[in-house]
Each structure stands twice: as structure tokens, then as C-alpha cells.
Amino acid sequence: MRGYVARTLSGHYPILVSNRGPHEPRPDGSFRRGAGGVITGLLTLAEAMGADWVACARSDAERALASKHSGGHIVPLAQSSGQLYYATPTKEQYEMYYSVISNPMLWFLQHYLWDLASEPVIDDRIHQAWTDGYVEVNRQMAARVVGLARGASARPLVLVHDYQLYLVPRFVREELPGSVIQFFLHVPWATPQYWKVLPKEMRDAILDGLLACDIVGFQSSLDVRNFLLTCEENMGLQVDEHERAVVAGGRVVYARHYPISVDVPMTMRLASSRGVERQEAEMGALRPAKLIARIDRTDPSKNIVRGFIAFDKLLRYHPDLHGQVQFWAFLQPSRQDVAAYSRYLRHIRQTAGRINSEFGNEQWQPIRLEIAESERKAIAMMKNFDVLLVNPVYDGLNLVAKEGALVNQTDGVIVLSENAGAHEELRGNVLSVNPFDVEATAAAMYAGLTMPAEERHRMNEGAKNVVRTNDIAKWISNQVQDMRDLVAPAERISLRP
């Protein structure tokens, strides 16, 4: 975002750290920008701060690229003075770190997805993956950060992102005790009791890593409360709920929430692009009289199957909608190398097939299911929905809800899970549902389809205004403000317009 690219943190050397880098190498040696709202947000943050970026080499292509640049940067970041650097764990280390511990172990825990009567089974495979994978990769990522910081003259400002890297702050703090460290978590923070799914040495190491930070950032105020409770109940630490802070090892660690958002001008430019308009034209011939849209990854946390079941209820209770309404689900395949995810995709297909077989005919299929990836097509659907269903079991934020609110041009109504982080900002301008209650979800979809035009417009405009006000620039500025006010002396951190 151009208005914020020039913002710098004077006197500090900013380093952004994440599992995934912003650029992905092509076979010809060129790069393409990574897809997704989180990458867009992190790129905007890196560009605004002029940060270098440390990522993990995840593929053979990235490992080969990193080996050619072992002593230096890989590629400049767009519109920024920053550079991209890789840590290079082995393929086996990365597999244990990512596909055994991070996903599904931590992801399932933090989205409350474990069937605790039978899962997880924490055996020697898990313990080995923790030690030789998760701990080791976090150590390598931290070492890359420390190496960069020691070569700089300014005070390190280390911005660590997401659940794959909980241990990085402690490793960095041990080597660079004077650094400023912020951690931002993009997924929910579970309750103290649910964290006890993990063995004590694992969960304590995770908290110890976070408590090496100066500020720990979350998506919602509920996540902040859960984090403070976890520190108090699971670690016996002193917590100040009013100040939203923890005292640990003689240091004060602040917990704050910064709901991530979208780059409004960039998103609106994309929505009015020729590519999106072509997608709209193709969709126009297929669009039903009433369109329920769903744009998601095929992740169990997204609750897609219950959404289909709720639509099944809608068709049973309102036969007058047969032939008039269609549930158009545009889904991106997610982590198909993880068994739980591949099973869930099969369940999605089976449920959609059953509903189409029961209610459909030659002229009308109730569910249009597409498994593909196209940002332009997703935006085209967001512009044209009558109802957008966003019903995750739990979600850190859910940028689809914000993107859909921003670009929609048909006074569409959003049916939003009360367990999505975005609900905290959007409630009052959406139809709120309990994501487990398929009857209530069916009723909300019907209400959205049949709502008077004036009320639809009011809710649609209200949701748009929330996103316009709480945009990606505010997400960045709130974090920088807290770094200045809570951590560093005012003369050390300044904003340049």
C-alpha cells in the first residue's frame, strides 16, 4: 500500500519471520508472488517497515535456490528496500516440523478439531517430530535472524508470525537480549484446558517462546483473554488483566489484538479489473435467481460439510426455492498430503453429491461444487452473491468475510460464524450463527435470501464501512503505535509520513 511504504522505524533494523515466503520460484528462475490474504498483509507490513524477511525453504526449488545464495539475499521484496532470506532445513526436518507438528497437531488444537476420545495419540513419532523437526527448524530460523541482525548497526526489531514459529522468540532473545520482539498469531488461541492436549514440555516450551517477546499480537480480544488465562493457569504466572500483560522472568510481556484486514484500494482495483469482469461475464449465464456463495479452503476448520447440511435443511423446509437457488461452492484444495484433509475433501464431495442426487434434476443442480484456485473467480463471486456463507468452526479472523463485505455489489448478506475472529468487528452488520447449529444456519440463509431490500442494503453498507475503516493500514499502524508506546522509548521509534 503506497501510502504506507514510506513508514519506517528509525533506529531499528526490522526483520519479518514467517514459515512461508512472499515469493515462490518458477522453474525458469523467476518468481511469482504467493497467493492469499495473509501473504498480502505480510508483504504490506514488510514494505511499510522496510523489513528484511526470513522464510523457510519449503520445497526442492526453494532449497536449491537458497543453496545458490547461501551468504546473501534471495530476491528483493516488491516496492521495498527489504530482501528475502531462507533458512534451509532438510526435507525430513521440514516434514516433521510442518506435516507432523504444525499441521495437524497445532492447527487442530488451536481450532478445537481433535476428537479427544480417540485423537491425538502422542507417541514416539510425535515426540521425535517435536525434537528433531519443530524445535530444530525453529532453531534454524532463529539462527538466520540472529546472523542478519549481528551484521546490522541498528537495534533488531523482530516480527515473528504464526504457530509454526512459537520457539523462535526465545532463541532470538538468548542471542540478542536487547532486541525488540513481536509475535503475531493468525489463528485462534485455545483455552488453557485445551492446551493440555499437548504434553507439558511441549506446551510450556510454546509459552516460554512467546514470553520472550515484548508484545504478543492476536486477532481478537477473546484470543488475548485466553492467552492470559493460559499463562496464569498453566504456568502459574502473574497476569494483569487490566493492562493485558504477563510478568515472566522479570520482564513485562504485553498481549494485544490487531485484527488483520485487507488492502482496500488494491482489492477494489482487482475487483474492477478486466480479468474479474471476464469471470463475471462467464458466471452471468450460469447465475441462478438466488445465489448462496462459499469461497474457502477445504480445511476441516472451515466447516464446509455442515454448511451443505444446512443448505439441505433449507431445501427441505422451503420447496418454493427449488430451481431458484443455488449454493455455489468455490473451494481451494488444502494440505492434501495430510490424511485428515484428504478425508475431509472426500466428505465434501460425497455430501454435495448426495444433495444434488436427492434434490436436483436435469435443469437444476442445488450445489455447484468447484475445486480450483482462481483469485479472479473468487472476487467475481464475492461481487455477486445474495448470501455469503462463512461458518468456520473456529477461525483466527477470516479474510473472506471482509473481502466479501468490501467488494459485493448486490446488497448481499453475510452469514457469519460467531467463532470467526472477524465477527468481533462485523457483528451487527451480518447474520450471526452458531457454526454447529445447522437449523439456525439454514434459517439465517433463508433470512438473507428473503430480507427486505432496505435492510439488505443497510447491512451491506455497514459491513463495507467497517472494512474501509479497519483496513490493512490500521492493522499496521496499531502495531507500530504499541511498539512505540509499550516497548521502545518514544525517541527511538518514529513514523515518517
N, C-alpha and C positions, 0 to 999 in steps of 0.2 A: 504494500500500500504506500503510494508515493509520499503522502503527507507525513508518513512516519519513518521513512527510510533514513532521514537525516537525524533522527533521535539517537543520541549516543549517551553512554555512561562514562563521563570523563574521569580519568584517573584509574579506570578499571579495564581489565582485559577479559571480555565476555567469551565464554565457551559454552555452546549448547551441546548437550549429550543426549542421544536417543538410540534405541536399538536400530531403527531404520533410518537410512539417509534420505535426503530430499531428491537425489538424482539416482537413476538406475542406468547402468551401462548397456549400450546396444552392442551387438556383435561387431559392428563396424568401428567401434571405439568412441562413438559419440554417446551422448547422454539424453535421456528423456526425464522430465520431471515426474516424480512419484505422484500417484493419484490419491485422492481422499482429502476430506476437510481438515484432518489433523495435520497432515503434511503441509497443507496450505497455511494453516495457522502458525506452525513452527517456522516455516520459511519467512512469513511476515515478521515474526518475532526476531529471527536471526538477522534479517535485513534491517529492522528498526534499530537493533543494538550494534550492528556491525560485528556480529559474533562469528568466530570460527565454529565449526561443527564437527563433533566426533561421533561417528556411527560405527556399527558393527558390520563387518563384511559377511554377508549372509549367504552368498551364492558363489559358485566357482568363478563366475565372471568378476564379481567384486573382489574375491581373494586374489585372482590373477592381476587385476588392476592395482590392488594395494601393493602387491609384491614388486611392481614396477616403480612404485613411488614410496618406497619404504622410509625414506627420510624426509619426505615433504608432502605438500598438499596434493590432493587428487584432482579437484576441479573447483573453479571459483563458484560461489553462490550467486544466483541471479540478483542483479541490482544491489550488490553488496560488496564491501571490501573483504568479507569473510571467505574462508576456504574450508573445504571438506576434507576430513582426515578419517582413516579407518583404523579400528582395532581388528586384528586378524586371528581369531580363534580357529582351531582346526574344525573340520566338518563335524567330527564326532563331538567335540566340545559344544559347538553351536547347537547340535541336535539335542543334547541333554539339557542345555540351558533353556532352549526355546520350546521344543516339542514335548519335553517331559515335565519340566518345572513351570515355566511361564505359561505355556498352553499345553495341557489344560489345567494343571494343578492350581496356579494362582488365579487364572482367569475364571475358572469355575468357582473357586472360593469367593472371589470378590463380586461375583454375580449371583451367588446363592444357588448354584446349579447342581451341587452334589446331592445325589440320593444317598443320604447318610446311613441308611440301613444297610447299604451294600458297598458304597464308594465314599472316598477313595480307600484303597488298600496301600498303605505306605510301607513298602518292603525294601529290600536291599537295593533294588533297581532305583527306587526313588531317592534313597539316601546317597547312592553313588552319583546320581544325576545332580543332586544338590551340590555335593562337594566338588566333583570333577567338572561339572557343567556350569551351574548357576553362579557359584562362588567364584570359580576360575574366570569366567567371562566377565563378570563384574570387576574382578581384579585387573584384567587386561584393559578394559575400558577406562578404568581409573588411571592406570599407568600411562595410557595415551594422553589423558587430560593433564596429568602431572608433568609429563615430558614437554607438552606445549607451554604450560604455564611457567615452567622454570626457564624457558627461553625468552620470556617477556619481561619487560621492566615494570609493567603496571600490576596492580593488585588483582589477583584472579577473581572473576565473578563466574561461578559455575552453575549452569542451569540444567538440571538433570530431569529427564522426562520419562515417566511411566514405570509400570510394575515390573518390567524386565530388569530394572537397574536399581533396585532398592539398596543394594550394598555399596554402590559407587560413592555416595557422600562420605561414608566412614573411611573408606580407603583414601579418598582425597584429603579429608581433614587430617588424617595421620601424617601425610606428607606435606601438606600446605596448611598449617594451622591458622594462618591469617587470612585465608580466602573467605569470600562471601559465597555461600552455597544455598541455592534454592532448588527445591524439588517440586515438580508439578505432576499430579496424578490424574490421568484422563479417565479412569474407571472408578466405580464406587469403592468406598472404604467400608468393609463389612463390620458388623458388631463385634465386641470383644469375645462373645461366646463362639461365634462362627469362626473366628481366627484360631480357635483351639482345635480345629480340624488338623492344623499343622503341628508337628512335634515342637516342643518348647524351644529347642535350639534353633529351629528354622524361624519361627515367628519372632523370637527375641532378636535374632540377627537382623530381621527386616526392620523392626522398630529401632534397633540400635543404629542401623544405617540412616534412617530418616532423622533420628535425633542428633545426627552430626550436622544437620542443616541449620541455617538461620531462620528460614521460612519454609513451611511445607504447604503447598497450594493444592486445593481440591476444587471440584466442580460445583459443589453445593454446600449449604450450611449444615445439612444433615451429615455429610461426609466429615466435616470439621468436628461435629459433636461426637460422631462415632470414633474418630481418631483420638480425641482427648480421653474418651471413656476407655479406649483400649490401652492407652498409656497408663491410665490410673489403675484399671482393674487387672490387666495382665502383667504390668511391670512394676506396679506399686509406686509410681512416680507422682510428684506433686503437680497438680493441674490447677490453673486459674481459669475458670470458665468465662469470667467477665472479660479478661484480657485475651482469651483464647490462646493460651500459652502453656508450655510444659517446662519445668525445670529439670534438666538432666545433665549430670556431670559438671555442675557448676555453671551451666550455660542456660540461657532462655531460648526456647525454640517456639516460634510463633506459628499458628495454624490459621490459614485464611482461605476463603473461597473466591475463585475467579472463574465464573462460567465462561468457557470458550465460546467464540462466536464466529461469524462469517465476515469476509471482506465484502462489504455491501457494494461498492462500485464495481469491483471485479465480477461479483456474482451477477449483477444486473447487466453488465456488458455481455457476459456469457449467455444470459437468458435472451438477449436481443440479437444474438449472433446468427449468421446465416445457417450454420450447422444445426442449431436448435430449431430454427424456423423450418428447415427441411424435415426434421424429425416430427415437428408438429403437423406439417402437411401430410406426412405419411400416416400419422396417427388419426388425422381427421376423418378419413374414410372408415376407420375401424371403431371410432369412439361411440360408445353407447349413449343413450339418453341420459343416464346417470352413471358417473364413473367414481368408483372407490379405488384409490391408488395405494400401492405399497412399494416403497423403494428401500431395500435393505440388503445386508449381507446374510448369507444362510448360516447364521450363528445361532446356536440354541438359545442364547440370551435374548434374541430379538423376538421370540415368541410367535413365530410365523404360523405355526400349526394351530395354536389357539385362535389366532385371527381368522383362519379359514373356518374353524368350527363355529365361531361367532357368525360368520357370513352364512354358514349352513343354517343356523338358527333364524337369521334374518329372512332367508328364502322360505323357510317353513312357516313363519309367522305372518309373512306378507306376500302371498302368492301373486298379488297385483303387480309386484315388481319383476316377476319372471319375464324375461325378454327385454326388460327396460334397463336393468342394472348389470354392470359387470365389475368384478373385482380383478383389477389388472395388477399383478404382482411382478415387478421387475427386480430380480434378485441376483446379486453378485455372489458367485461361489466363494466360500471362505474356508481356508485351512483343511482342504480335503485330504491332506496327509495325516490328519488326526482322526482316529476312528469315530469318536463321538460326533464329529462334524459331518463325516460322510454318511453316518447313520441318520442324522437329522435331515440331511438333504433328501435321502430316500423317503423319509416320513413326510416331508413337504410334498414331494411328487405324488405319493400314494394318497394323501388326503385330498389334494386338488383333483386327482383323477377320480376318486370316489364321488366327490360332489358334482363334478361335471357329468359323470355317468348317471347319477341319480336324477339330476335336475335338467341337464342340457338336452338339446335336440339339434337337428341339422342346421337350424338358423341361429342358434344362440348357445354359447358356452358360458356358464356363470363365471368361471375363473379363467383368465388368460395368464398363464404362467410362462415367464421368460427367465431363463438362467443365462445371464450375459453381463457384460460390463460396458457401459457407454455413458459417460458423463452428460453428453448432449441429450441422449434419450431420457435420462433421469430428470434433467431440468425441464424438458418438454412436458413430461408427465406432471411435474410439480406445478407447472404453469396452468394446467387444465383440469385438475381434479375437482370433483364436487365434495368428496370426503377423502382425507389422507389419514390412513390408519398407522399409528406409531405406538405400539403397545408392548414395549420390551418388558421382560420380567424385571430386570433392573438395568439401568444404563447410567454411565457417568454423566453424560449430557444428552446426546443425540442431536447431531447437527442437521439431520434430515428434517426434523421438526422446524428448525429455524430457517433452513433454506426454503422449505415448502411455504412457510408463512411469508417469506420475503418476496418470492417470485410469482406466487399464484395470481392469476388474472380473472378468475371465475367466481370470486367470493366463496372460495372453498373453505370448508370447515375441517379442523384437525381434531381427530380423536386421539388423545394422548394419555399414555400410562402415567399414573401418579408416581410411579417409581423411576421415571426418567428424570435425569437432572434438569433438563430444560423445563420441566413442569413448574419448578420454583419461580421462573420468570414469566412463563406463558399462561399460568392458571388465570382463569377469568376470561381469557380470550380463546380457549379451547374447550372441548368436551372431555372432561377428566374421567378416566376409567380405572378400575382395579384390573390389572392385566390378567388375573387368574379367573375373573368372573366373565364367562363367555356370554351369559344372558345380558349383563349390563353393557358389554361391548356391542352386542347386536342392537340393543336399544339405542346406544349412542350413535351408531352408524345410521340407523333409521332416522333419528332426530336430526342428524346432519343433512340427510338427503331431503327431508321434508320441512326444514326450518324456513320460516318466512324470510323473504329476500332482505328485508331491512335488518333483521337480526344476523343473518349470514354476513352481511356487509360490515356490521358493527364489529363482529368477532374477527373477521378477516383483517380489517384495518387496525384493530387493536393489536393483533399479533404482529403485523408488519411494523408497527411503531415501536414495539418492544425490541425487535431485532435491529431496526435502524438506530435506536438509541444505544443499545448494548451491543455494539459491533466489535470487530476484532481490534480496533484502535483502543477501545475502552478496556478490553481484556489486557492489552499490553500496558497501557498507562496505569491501571490499578496496581499491577505487579511492580512496576518501576517506582511508583509512589511509595509502596510499602517497603521496598528495598531502601529507599532514601530515608523514610521516616523511622523504620523499625531497626535497621541494621547499621547502615553506614552514616557517619557524620554528614550533615547537610552540605558542607562544602566539598565533599568528595564525589557526590553523585549529582549531576545536573542534567537537565533536559535541554536540548537545543531544538528550537522550532524548525 
